[in-house]
Amino acid sequence: MPHADKLDHKEFFDLYDIFNIIWKWKFLIIGGTVFFGILAAVISLNTKKIFEVKATIRPGILTINKSGKIAYYDRADNIAMLIQSGAINSSIQKKMKSDGIEIKSTQLRFTSDIPGKSQTINISFETPDIEYGKQATNALLQVLEEKYLKRTQYVKKQNKMKGEAIESKMQSLEMKKDSEQRKIELFNSRTNDLRNAIAAMGKDKNDIDHLALKNAYKRELFENYLELEKLQQTKLEIELRLSDEVAKIATEESKNDISDAIQIIQKPYSNSKPVKPKIKSNITLASFTGFFVMVFITFLLELKISKRR
């Protein structure tokens, strides 16, 4: 088989020829590869750095039914689409303008994604200025909150009314509890008086009037015991109802805490490390590209040289 520098006119090279050609032009290939890598490094280092500002939100909880099923103000995918489509960019622009920041709505390019099947929305905004990116993302969050403001206010008002109704019911139950407690104290006092009276009468008197009075006291004492048991049972029931109402009002208060249409899980933040340009990736890609380009060029050169011979 002829050597690569003595090739005759062939339509293609075999593997041995390919290896020989690469070895023959190795310094040219290495030089070209290094050149491409250096060029990529220079361009990357002189390219404006782009940082990524992130935030994480979740749609607010509207209601939770008895079975624990949660209803949200809106679906996470609807909110994510609203962000990514740019439908609210003009509102964000107005919000930023009111804060003294001039920007075109076309410059606002937010991206959003929902990890898995969760209700969490990750928001991303790429910008050369981190502070500007945080301002834009904060404006986005404010616009989203304002979009659902009327519904939020209505839900909070309803929750407040429910809470006030529960508090009123609790006050009524507290009054009933106090009333039952006073009755119990009166019956306890009367019971003690009857016990003392029976004890004072002694056992040595056997006249009819004395025995009749003593029996009357005993009957009253027995009836007091029964009444006390009823009063204590009623008081216990009231306390249980009060406990239920306390749980209800705690639930209503928690609803007020979570009834914002947009829950901010993570406020806008950014790492100091830029996301663009990716210098290492660019150098690696450029070096690989340079290598194959130089190999291709050497094959063309070798083919041209072999045809001249």
Secondary structure, DSSP 8 states (H G I E B T S, - for coil): ---GGG--S-SS--HHHHHHHHHHTHHHHHHHHHHHHHHHHHHHHHS--BEEEEEEEEE-EEEE-TT--EEESS-HHHHHHHHHHTTTHHHHHHHHHHTT----GGG--EEEE--TTSS-EEEEEEES-HHHHHHHHHHHHHHHHHHTHHHHHHHHHHHHHHHHHHHHHHHHHHHHHHHHHHHHHHHHHHHHHHHHHHHHH-SS---HHHHHHHHHHHHHHHHHHHHHHHHHHHHHHHHHHHHHHHHHHHHHHHHHHH-SSEEEEEEEEE-SS-SBS-HHHHHHHHHHHHHHHHHHHHHHHHHHHHHH-
